[in-house]
Amino acid sequence: MPSLNVSFSDDEMEGVRAAAAAEGKSLKQYLHDLGVREMHRKRFVAGAAVWADRLRGEFDEAFPEEIPPSQRGDGAAAA
């Protein structure tokens, strides 16, 4: 099975060890799970974006008065 050597500064390593301990995991298991979790998160976000794009037209027809924040003119200030 492939493996990976990862370098951390002393401060980073202290933080990673603390995070692993907080989850009750070994350092190796914590770093493995972190990478896998990020891979799954990106896959989920990509799927959600495709789903939203597919339904955008239907939503716009059902709620024509709803204007996306990016098209309101006041942009991020509205948030």
Secondary structure by P-SEA (a helix, b strand, c coil): cbbbbbbbcaaaaaaaaaaaaaacccaaaaaaaaaaaaaaaaaaaaaaaaaaaaaaaaaaaaccccccccccccccccc
